[in-house]
Amino acid sequence: MRPSRTTHARTHRRAGRSATAAAVAALLALGLAPTAAAAPAARAAPAGAAAPAPTVCGRVADFPQYREIPGDLVVDGTCYADGLLVAGDVRVLPGSSWPTYNSRVRGDVHVGDAASVHLTDVDVRGGLHLDRAASVTVIGVVGLSVRGRADAVTLAQSRVGGAVNVTVPAAVRDTGVRLLRSEVGGWVNVHGGRTEVAQSWLHRGLTLTAVRASTVTESLVDADVTVRQARARVHVGDRAWWPGPPGDWAGTWLDDVQPQRSRYAGSLLLLGNAGPVTVGHVDVAGALTCTGGRPAPVVDATVTVGGARTGQCA
Protein backbone atom coordinates (compact mmCIF):
# COMPACT_ATOMS: atom_id res chain seq x y z
CA MET A 1 0.00 0.00 0.00
CA ARG A 2 1.38 3.45 -0.89
CA PRO A 3 2.16 5.59 2.19
CA SER A 4 -0.16 8.49 2.90
CA ARG A 5 0.83 12.05 2.18
CA THR A 6 0.94 12.65 5.97
CA THR A 7 3.44 9.82 6.35
CA HIS A 8 5.53 11.30 3.50
CA ALA A 9 5.57 14.68 5.19
CA ARG A 10 6.51 13.26 8.61
CA THR A 11 9.34 11.23 7.10
CA HIS A 12 10.62 14.22 5.17
CA ARG A 13 10.59 16.47 8.24
CA ARG A 14 12.75 13.99 10.14
CA ALA A 15 15.20 13.86 7.21
CA GLY A 16 15.30 17.63 7.08
CA ARG A 17 16.83 17.84 10.56
CA SER A 18 20.13 16.41 9.28
CA ALA A 19 22.60 18.52 7.34
CA THR A 20 22.25 18.53 3.58
CA ALA A 21 25.86 17.48 3.12
CA ALA A 22 25.43 14.36 5.25
CA ALA A 23 22.19 13.41 3.51
CA VAL A 24 23.62 13.77 0.02
CA ALA A 25 26.85 12.00 0.95
CA ALA A 26 24.91 9.09 2.40
CA LEU A 27 22.71 8.60 -0.64
CA LEU A 28 25.70 8.81 -2.94
CA ALA A 29 27.64 6.30 -0.87
CA LEU A 30 24.82 3.81 -0.48
CA GLY A 31 22.62 4.14 -3.51
CA LEU A 32 24.66 4.89 -6.59
CA ALA A 33 26.81 1.82 -7.19
CA PRO A 34 25.22 0.15 -10.24
CA THR A 35 25.21 -3.61 -10.43
CA ALA A 36 26.72 -3.27 -13.90
CA ALA A 37 30.03 -2.30 -12.30
CA ALA A 38 30.45 -5.89 -11.14
CA ALA A 39 30.29 -7.31 -14.67
CA PRO A 40 33.57 -8.30 -16.38
CA ALA A 41 35.02 -5.84 -18.86
CA ALA A 42 34.56 -6.43 -22.57
CA ARG A 43 37.77 -7.52 -24.31
CA ALA A 44 39.27 -4.99 -26.69
CA ALA A 45 40.67 -6.00 -30.10
CA PRO A 46 44.44 -6.73 -30.13
CA ALA A 47 46.71 -3.86 -31.15
CA GLY A 48 46.95 -3.58 -34.93
CA ALA A 49 43.95 -5.81 -35.57
CA ALA A 50 41.16 -4.64 -37.85
CA ALA A 51 38.18 -3.20 -36.01
CA PRO A 52 35.29 -5.68 -35.88
CA ALA A 53 32.20 -4.93 -37.92
CA PRO A 54 29.36 -3.24 -36.03
CA THR A 55 26.72 -5.48 -34.49
CA VAL A 56 23.14 -4.49 -35.34
CA CYS A 57 20.28 -5.02 -32.94
CA GLY A 58 16.70 -4.25 -33.91
CA ARG A 59 14.54 -7.28 -33.18
CA VAL A 60 14.22 -9.06 -29.87
CA ALA A 61 14.13 -12.57 -31.37
CA ASP A 62 17.43 -12.05 -33.19
CA PHE A 63 19.49 -10.77 -30.28
CA PRO A 64 20.35 -12.79 -27.17
CA GLN A 65 20.92 -11.19 -23.80
CA TYR A 66 24.17 -11.29 -21.80
CA ARG A 67 26.26 -11.04 -24.93
CA GLU A 68 29.70 -9.58 -25.54
CA ILE A 69 29.93 -7.12 -28.45
CA PRO A 70 33.54 -6.91 -29.72
CA GLY A 71 33.06 -3.58 -31.50
CA ASP A 72 30.26 -1.04 -31.90
CA LEU A 73 26.59 -1.75 -31.34
CA VAL A 74 24.08 -0.18 -33.73
CA VAL A 75 20.47 0.00 -32.57
CA ASP A 76 18.13 0.08 -35.56
CA GLY A 77 14.56 -0.27 -34.33
CA THR A 78 13.85 -1.44 -30.78
CA CYS A 79 16.59 -3.43 -29.06
CA TYR A 80 15.72 -5.15 -25.78
CA ALA A 81 18.92 -6.77 -24.54
CA ASP A 82 20.24 -6.82 -21.00
CA GLY A 83 23.66 -7.57 -19.59
CA LEU A 84 25.60 -6.47 -22.69
CA LEU A 85 29.35 -5.88 -22.72
CA VAL A 86 30.06 -3.44 -25.57
CA ALA A 87 33.75 -2.89 -26.36
CA GLY A 88 33.07 0.09 -28.64
CA ASP A 89 30.37 2.74 -28.99
CA VAL A 90 26.60 2.38 -29.06
CA ARG A 91 24.77 4.24 -31.84
CA VAL A 92 21.01 4.50 -31.48
CA LEU A 93 19.74 5.43 -34.92
CA PRO A 94 17.02 8.06 -35.48
CA GLY A 95 13.63 6.92 -34.24
CA SER A 96 15.07 3.83 -32.52
CA SER A 97 14.86 2.73 -28.89
CA TRP A 98 17.34 1.03 -26.56
CA PRO A 99 16.09 0.02 -23.10
CA THR A 100 18.75 -2.02 -21.30
CA TYR A 101 19.61 -3.22 -17.81
CA ASN A 102 22.94 -4.16 -16.27
CA SER A 103 25.04 -3.40 -19.35
CA ARG A 104 28.52 -1.91 -19.82
CA VAL A 105 29.77 0.29 -22.64
CA ARG A 106 33.49 1.03 -22.99
CA GLY A 107 32.92 3.85 -25.48
CA ASP A 108 30.25 6.51 -26.01
CA VAL A 109 26.50 6.30 -26.48
CA HIS A 110 25.15 8.34 -29.41
CA VAL A 111 21.39 8.94 -29.41
CA GLY A 112 19.94 10.07 -32.73
CA ASP A 113 17.02 12.25 -33.74
CA ALA A 114 13.73 11.21 -32.07
CA ALA A 115 15.47 8.18 -30.54
CA SER A 116 15.20 7.12 -26.90
CA VAL A 117 17.31 5.20 -24.39
CA HIS A 118 16.51 3.92 -20.90
CA LEU A 119 19.70 2.78 -19.18
CA THR A 120 19.20 1.10 -15.81
CA ASP A 121 22.20 -0.01 -13.72
CA VAL A 122 24.42 0.76 -16.69
CA ASP A 123 28.09 1.81 -16.72
CA VAL A 124 29.09 3.96 -19.71
CA ARG A 125 32.84 4.62 -19.68
CA GLY A 126 32.54 7.38 -22.28
CA GLY A 127 29.89 10.06 -22.66
CA LEU A 128 26.35 10.51 -23.93
CA HIS A 129 25.95 12.46 -27.18
CA LEU A 130 22.41 13.62 -27.89
CA ASP A 131 21.37 14.61 -31.41
CA ARG A 132 17.80 15.87 -30.88
CA ALA A 133 16.96 12.78 -28.82
CA ALA A 134 13.37 12.24 -27.73
CA SER A 135 13.98 10.77 -24.28
CA VAL A 136 17.06 9.81 -22.28
CA THR A 137 16.94 8.16 -18.84
CA VAL A 138 20.05 7.06 -16.98
CA ILE A 139 20.20 5.24 -13.65
CA GLY A 140 23.87 4.38 -13.33
CA VAL A 141 27.27 5.81 -14.27
CA VAL A 142 28.46 8.00 -17.16
CA GLY A 143 32.23 8.39 -17.09
CA LEU A 144 32.47 11.55 -19.20
CA SER A 145 29.86 14.18 -20.14
CA VAL A 146 26.23 14.33 -21.23
CA ARG A 147 25.93 16.81 -24.11
CA GLY A 148 23.59 17.79 -26.91
CA ARG A 149 19.92 18.44 -27.69
CA ALA A 150 17.03 16.44 -26.28
CA ASP A 151 13.36 16.80 -25.42
CA ALA A 152 13.75 15.04 -22.06
CA VAL A 153 16.76 13.93 -20.00
CA THR A 154 16.50 12.26 -16.58
CA LEU A 155 19.56 11.38 -14.51
CA ALA A 156 18.33 9.56 -11.41
CA GLN A 157 20.59 8.11 -8.73
CA SER A 158 23.48 8.50 -11.15
CA ARG A 159 27.07 9.68 -11.33
CA VAL A 160 28.33 11.76 -14.26
CA GLY A 161 32.09 12.28 -14.31
CA GLY A 162 32.05 15.27 -16.64
CA ALA A 163 29.61 18.06 -17.45
CA VAL A 164 25.93 18.08 -18.30
CA ASN A 165 25.26 20.47 -21.20
CA VAL A 166 21.78 20.06 -22.65
CA THR A 167 19.63 22.27 -24.86
CA VAL A 168 15.91 21.60 -24.89
CA PRO A 169 14.23 22.75 -28.13
CA ALA A 170 12.11 25.89 -27.84
CA ALA A 171 8.96 24.03 -28.93
CA VAL A 172 9.21 21.69 -25.92
CA ARG A 173 7.28 23.10 -22.96
CA ASP A 174 6.46 20.29 -20.53
CA THR A 175 9.71 18.32 -20.30
CA GLY A 176 13.40 19.08 -19.95
CA VAL A 177 16.29 18.06 -17.70
CA ARG A 178 15.88 16.30 -14.32
CA LEU A 179 18.77 15.60 -11.93
CA LEU A 180 17.47 13.53 -9.05
CA ARG A 181 19.71 12.21 -6.27
CA SER A 182 22.66 12.41 -8.63
CA GLU A 183 26.29 13.53 -8.60
CA VAL A 184 27.86 15.55 -11.45
CA GLY A 185 31.59 16.23 -11.65
CA GLY A 186 31.45 19.09 -14.15
CA TRP A 187 29.34 22.18 -14.74
CA VAL A 188 25.63 21.75 -15.41
CA ASN A 189 24.28 24.01 -18.18
CA VAL A 190 20.65 23.75 -19.28
CA HIS A 191 19.03 25.92 -21.94
CA GLY A 192 15.24 25.79 -22.31
CA GLY A 193 12.62 23.35 -21.12
CA ARG A 194 11.71 22.57 -17.52
CA THR A 195 14.49 21.79 -15.07
CA GLU A 196 14.33 19.88 -11.80
CA VAL A 197 17.39 19.45 -9.58
CA ALA A 198 16.68 17.70 -6.29
CA GLN A 199 18.85 16.11 -3.62
CA SER A 200 21.94 16.19 -5.82
CA TRP A 201 25.60 17.14 -5.54
CA LEU A 202 27.13 19.28 -8.29
CA HIS A 203 30.92 19.53 -7.97
CA ARG A 204 31.02 22.62 -10.18
CA GLY A 205 28.22 25.10 -10.82
CA LEU A 206 24.73 25.28 -12.28
CA THR A 207 23.49 27.63 -15.01
CA LEU A 208 19.88 27.66 -16.17
CA THR A 209 19.06 29.83 -19.19
CA ALA A 210 15.61 30.54 -20.68
CA VAL A 211 14.04 27.69 -18.74
CA ARG A 212 10.33 27.31 -18.08
CA ALA A 213 8.82 26.31 -14.71
CA SER A 214 11.82 24.93 -12.79
CA THR A 215 12.98 23.93 -9.30
CA VAL A 216 16.45 23.60 -7.76
CA THR A 217 16.31 22.34 -4.19
CA GLU A 218 17.86 20.28 -1.39
CA SER A 219 21.22 20.15 -3.16
CA LEU A 220 24.93 20.94 -2.79
CA VAL A 221 26.57 23.10 -5.47
CA ASP A 222 30.31 23.72 -5.23
CA ALA A 223 30.34 26.90 -7.34
CA ASP A 224 27.84 29.51 -8.60
CA VAL A 225 24.15 28.96 -9.26
CA THR A 226 22.80 31.19 -12.05
CA VAL A 227 19.22 31.48 -13.26
CA ARG A 228 18.81 33.89 -16.17
CA GLN A 229 16.06 34.80 -18.59
CA ALA A 230 13.66 32.24 -17.12
CA ARG A 231 10.24 32.29 -18.77
CA ALA A 232 8.12 31.00 -15.88
CA ARG A 233 8.18 30.43 -12.12
CA VAL A 234 11.43 29.24 -10.59
CA HIS A 235 11.88 27.80 -7.09
CA VAL A 236 15.34 27.92 -5.53
CA GLY A 237 15.63 25.85 -2.37
CA ASP A 238 12.09 26.38 -1.13
CA ARG A 239 10.43 23.08 -2.11
CA ALA A 240 10.75 19.61 -0.62
CA TRP A 241 10.92 16.56 -2.88
CA TRP A 242 9.97 12.95 -2.20
CA PRO A 243 11.20 10.40 -4.79
CA GLY A 244 8.27 8.00 -4.57
CA PRO A 245 8.43 4.19 -4.42
CA PRO A 246 11.73 2.52 -5.37
CA GLY A 247 12.26 2.66 -9.11
CA ASP A 248 9.56 5.30 -9.62
CA TRP A 249 11.36 8.55 -10.32
CA ALA A 250 8.26 10.63 -11.08
CA GLY A 251 8.56 12.02 -7.55
CA THR A 252 6.29 14.34 -5.62
CA TRP A 253 6.77 17.96 -4.60
CA LEU A 254 5.74 18.49 -0.98
CA ASP A 255 4.96 22.19 -0.83
CA ASP A 256 3.68 21.97 2.76
CA VAL A 257 6.89 20.36 4.10
CA GLN A 258 10.05 22.20 5.08
CA PRO A 259 12.86 21.24 2.67
CA GLN A 260 16.40 20.27 3.63
CA ARG A 261 18.78 23.19 3.34
CA SER A 262 20.70 23.75 0.13
CA ARG A 263 24.31 24.92 0.21
CA TYR A 264 26.04 26.88 -2.58
CA ALA A 265 29.81 27.37 -2.28
CA GLY A 266 29.73 30.23 -4.79
CA SER A 267 27.23 33.01 -5.50
CA LEU A 268 23.54 32.93 -6.40
CA LEU A 269 22.75 35.08 -9.45
CA LEU A 270 19.17 35.76 -10.57
CA LEU A 271 19.35 37.72 -13.80
CA GLY A 272 16.60 39.07 -16.07
CA ASN A 273 13.95 36.49 -15.22
CA ALA A 274 10.48 37.06 -16.64
CA GLY A 275 8.58 34.96 -14.08
CA PRO A 276 8.36 34.82 -10.29
CA VAL A 277 11.47 33.56 -8.52
CA THR A 278 11.31 32.46 -4.87
CA VAL A 279 14.34 31.58 -2.73
CA GLY A 280 14.34 29.85 0.64
CA HIS A 281 16.33 27.48 2.88
CA VAL A 282 19.62 28.20 1.09
CA ASP A 283 23.07 28.99 2.49
CA VAL A 284 25.01 31.05 -0.08
CA ALA A 285 28.72 31.38 0.63
CA GLY A 286 29.22 34.14 -1.92
CA ALA A 287 27.03 37.02 -3.08
CA LEU A 288 23.32 37.20 -3.86
CA THR A 289 22.80 39.24 -7.03
CA CYS A 290 19.36 40.00 -8.46
CA THR A 291 18.81 42.19 -11.52
CA GLY A 292 16.06 42.71 -14.10
CA GLY A 293 13.51 40.41 -12.47
CA ARG A 294 9.89 40.93 -13.53
CA PRO A 295 8.76 40.76 -10.73
CA ALA A 296 11.64 41.11 -8.28
CA PRO A 297 12.72 37.81 -6.68
CA VAL A 298 11.29 36.97 -3.27
CA VAL A 299 13.97 35.91 -0.77
CA ASP A 300 12.71 34.74 2.61
CA ALA A 301 14.36 34.96 6.01
CA THR A 302 15.67 31.38 5.89
CA VAL A 303 18.35 32.40 3.34
CA THR A 304 21.88 33.15 4.57
CA VAL A 305 24.39 35.04 2.40
CA GLY A 306 28.12 35.23 3.10
CA GLY A 307 28.82 38.03 0.63
CA ALA A 308 26.95 41.12 -0.55
CA ARG A 309 23.28 41.35 -1.43
CA THR A 310 22.94 43.54 -4.51
CA GLY A 311 20.34 44.78 -6.99
CA GLN A 312 16.76 43.79 -6.35
CA CYS A 313 17.87 41.55 -3.44
CA ALA A 314 19.80 44.30 -1.59
N, C-alpha and C positions, 0 to 999 in steps of 0.2 A: 504494500500500500504506500502511496506517495505521501511523504510527510506534509503536515499542514503548513500553511504560510506562517502561523504563529510559531511553530517549531523551527522553521527556517530562520525567522527573525531572532529567536532566543539563541540559537546556535551561533548565528553571525555576531551577535552582541558579545558572546563569550570570546569569540575569536578576535574581535576588535580590541580587547584589552591588551593583547600582546603587541609587541612592536612589529611594524611592517617588515623590517629587515629580517627578523627571526622567522616570521610567517613565510616570507618568500623563500628564504634560504631552506626552510624545511621542506616546502613542496618541491623545490628544485632537487634537493638531495634525495627525496624519497620517491618522487613520482615521475621522473623524467627519463629514467634509464629504459630504453626500448628493448624488448626481447630480441629484436633483430641484431643487437650488438653481440649476442652470444653465438650467432651463426658463423661458420667458418668463412674466411675470405675467398672470393672467387679467384681462380688462378689466372694470372696475366700471361699473354703470349710470350714465348722466349724472345730475347733480344735478337733483332734482325729477321724475325719470322714475319711472313705476310699477315696483315690483319685479317681476322676471320670475317666472313661475310655476315651482314646483319641478320639477326633472327627476327622474323615477323610473327606477331601474335595478333589475331583478330577474331578468332572463334574459339569458344571454350573447349569444344570437343577435340580440337587439334593441338591443344597446348597443355601438357601436364604441369602439375604444380611441383614445387620443390625441385627446381631444375637449375642447373648452372648454365649461364649464357656466356660463351667465351669472348664475345665482342659486344656490339651494340644491340639493343632491343628496339624494334620499331613496332609501335602499337598502331594498327590500322583497323579501326572498328572498335569493338569492346573486348578488352582482354582481362578476364578474371584469372589470375594466377598468383598464388601465395607462395611465400618462402623462396623467392627467386634470388640467385646470386649473379648479378650482372657485372661483368668485368669492364664494360665500356659505358657508353651513355645510353639513356633511354629517350627516344623521340616519340612523342605522342602526336600523331598527325592531326591536322585540322578536323574537327568534328568527332574525334575519337575519344575513348574513355578508358582509363586505367585505374581501377580500384584494386589495391593489393595490400596484403598483410604480411608482416614479418619478412620483408625482403631487404636486400642490400644492393646498393648501386655504387660502384667505385668511381664513376664519372658524374656527369651532369644529367639533369632531367629537363628536357625541352618540351614545353606544352604549347601546342599550336592553336591557331585561331578557332574559337568556339569549342575547344577540347576541354576535358576535365580530368582531374586526378584526385584520388582519395587514398592517401598513404598513411596506413596505420601501423605503428611499431616498425617504422622503416628507417634505415640509416642510409642517407645519401652523402657520400664523401665529398662530392662536388657541390654545385649550386643548382638552384631552380631558375630557369629562364622562361619567362612568360610572354608569349606573342599573341596578345589579345585573347587569353584563355577565358573560358566561361566560368570555371569553378576549380579552386585549388584548396584542398584540405590536407594538412600535415599534422600527424601526431607522432612525433619521433625526433630525428636529428637531421639537420642539414649542415654540412661541414663548412660551406662557404656562404654565399649570399642568395637572397631571393630578390629577383629584379624583373621588371617588365610591366606589361599592361594586362589587367585582368578585371573581370566583372566582380569577382568575389574571391578573397583569400582568407582562409582561417588557419592560424597556427595555434594549436591547442596543446598544452602540456608538451612543449617542444623546446629544443635548443637550436638556435641558428648561430653559426660561428661568425659569419660576416654581417653585412648590412641587410636591411629590408627596404627596398626602394620600389614602390608600386604606384602606378598611375591607374586610376579607375576612370573609364571613359565618361565624358560629360553627360551622356544620355542615361547613364546608370544612376538611379536615385535611391534605391532601397537596399543595396548591398555595398560592400566595400572590403575593408581590411579589418580583421579581428585578431588580436593578440591576447590569448587567454592563458593565464598561468604558464607563461613562456619566458625564455631567456634569450636575449639577442646581444651578440657581441659587438656589432657595429651600430651605426646610426640608423634610425628608422625614419624614413621620409615617405609620406603618403600624400598624394595629390588627387582630390576628388573623392566622391563616394561617401559612405558612412564609415566611421572608424570607431572601434571599441578596443580599448586597452585596459585590461583588468588583471590585477594580481600577478603582474609580470615584473621582470628585472631587465632593464635596458642599460647595458654597460657604456653606451655613449648617450646621445641625445635623441629627442623626438621632435619632428617638424611636421605639422599638419597644415596643408595649404588647400584652400578652396573646398574644404570638406562640407558635407551636409550634417545632419544631426549626428553628433559624436560625443563619446564619453571617454575620458582618461581617468582612471581611479585605482586606488589601493595598490600603487606600484612604486618601485624604486627606479629613478632615472639618474644616471651618473654624470649628466651634463645638462644643457639647457632643454627646456620644453617651450616650443614655439607654436602658437596657433594663429594663423594669419588668413585673412580674407575668407573666413568661414561663411557659409551661406545659410546656416540654420543654427539652432540652439546647440551650445557646447557646454558639457559638464566637465569640470576639472576637479577631481578629488571628492566631489560631494555626493556620490552615489555608491551604494553598496551592491555587490554582485554575488550571486549564488550560482554555482556551476550547474546545478541539477543533478540527476542520477548519474552514476558512473557511465561514461561513454556517450552521454547526451550533452553536447556542448552548446545547445541553444541558450541555456542560462536564463536567469531571471534577475531583473533589477529590483532591488528592495529599497524603494524610495522612503520608506518609513523606518529604516534601520540606519544607525550611525555607521559609516564606513570606517575601515581601518585607515590609518593615516598614510598619506603618500609622502615620499621624501625625494626632493630634487636637489642634486649636488650643485647644479648651476643656477641659472636665472629662469624665471617664467615670463615669457613675452607674449602679450595678447595684442595683435596688430591688425587694425583695419577690418574687424569682423562685423558682418552685416546682420548677425542674429544675436540673441541674448547669450551671454557667457556668464556662468556662475562658478565660483571657486570656493572650496571649503575643505577643511581637514588636510591641509598640505603644509609641509615644512619646506620652505625655499631657502637654500643656503645663500644664493646670490640676490639679484635685484628682482623686483616686480615692476614690469614696464607695461603700461596699457595706453595705446594710442588709437584714435580713429574708430573706436567702437560705436556701433549704432544699434542699440543703446550702449552706454558705458557698462563695462563689466561690473558684476556684483561680487564683492569679496567679503566673506563673513569673518567673524571674530575668531574662528578656529584656525585661521591661516597665520603662520609665522614667517617672517621675512628677515634674512640676515643682512641684506644690503638695503639699497634705497628703494622707496616706492615712488614711481614717477608717472607723469601723465594723468590719465583718468583715474589711476589707482593711488595717487598721492594722498 
